[in-house]
Amino acid sequence: MTVTVRFAPSPTGHIHIGNSRPALYNWLFAQKEGGRFILRFDDTDLERSKQEYAQSIEQDLRWLGIEPDVIERQSARFASYDAAAQKLKDAGLLYPCYETPEELDRRRSRQRALGRPPVYDRAGLRQTDEERAAFEAEGRKPHWRFVLPNHDGDPFETRRTEVTWNDLCRGDQAVDLASLSDPVLIRADGTYLYTLPSIVDDVDMGVSHVIRGEDHVANTGVQIAIFDALGAKPPVFGHHNLLTTRDGEGLSKRKGALSIGSLREAGLEPMSVASLAVLTGTSQAVEPVPTMAALVDKFDLTSVSKSSAKFDPEELKGLNARLVHELPFEAVSARLEAHGIKAGQEFWETVRGNCETVNDASRYWQVITGPVDSRIEDEDREFVSKARDFLPSGEITQESWGEWTSALKAETGRKGRGLFMPLRRVLTGMDHGPDMKALLPLIGKQNILDRLP
Ligand code: GLU
């Protein structure tokens, strides 16, 4: 069996770091198993789904390193959903219900008041053709419910019916179908809820493994029953924990700030975003993993913990910095060039340890090419004015800084910070930055002379 997975977002908004987890988990699983990855747009809601969101999701996934093998759209597949719905209707498993939302609300309140679970009583299933015709004559349109197989032949005598599966993340799971209402699969306006199209697609597209957030656990019990009713073998399921902020807040409220697009624009590396998204909420250490191939090796669905995956968006910065400090020149050369930095490996290796993002390299490129905002404190004026005379002659090399500061030390008696800092300030305009020994040859003789008083 070819492993086939899918990431199935609704293109009704941009994806954030929380939504990137099922995308990455499915992608990594497919890579590990030599399988296929389908990007499936759950766009049956024609009003809210937008092409621009679909495009932005594709772009975000590519940036993260996810290249779908196939892209599918539910909006192109209504005929298949209609056929499946008809099959269920013919089998007497999909029945019309005419209650209005208000009637259903009232009924649930009554059940709660009597201390009963608010489970739908299958009133629609009892109705005769005449009663249905009367509703239709009133102008009511039915919604359609699937009869859960939680009975022994008489749907009004339900009994405990456990649907079980061995979850890739959570181990053995069980959902009692008698505790659930028959799910509505088709709304009164004829549109499909997510459940049936998702199952039909999973069957038609040969999806072997469904990896998604744990907010879908209860759906899975229902979905397995519908797979069975359609005569299809259910896929293997895995439900991962959901990402929340440290105080337990879900991410949807902070969508904007943590959207993949905004993280990209903030100059973060895709691998630091992917590392955080994949490793948070697992028993593994959250650390920057340099490549997708390395993340594939590290990835393990059984390490996902049962509690929520708490994270602090600030962690991303530190993780990104650690990743950038190790990035080889080849990984950044095109981006440096795009920033107008016409420098080579030496430059990058000199500055990367001081960069939180690759964009920070621009700051140090400015230090090298100038102009810089040279600074001299009053108490250093005399010292700095001597510096020009002791600058080693000839070309500036890696040895020049040592020779220069030794000579100045001998001349002035200054040492440590008092010796180095005034030179750093006058040459770079900064108090901190890359190692002066490596920076000096990059700044070059002429610039040094121009910056010294
Ligand atoms: N469109 C659904 C969602 O975003 C897909 C869930 C699933 O993977 O089955 O929640």
Residues whose N, C-alpha, C, O or C-beta is under 5 A from the ligand:
A	BS01	LIG	A8 P9 S10 D42 R212
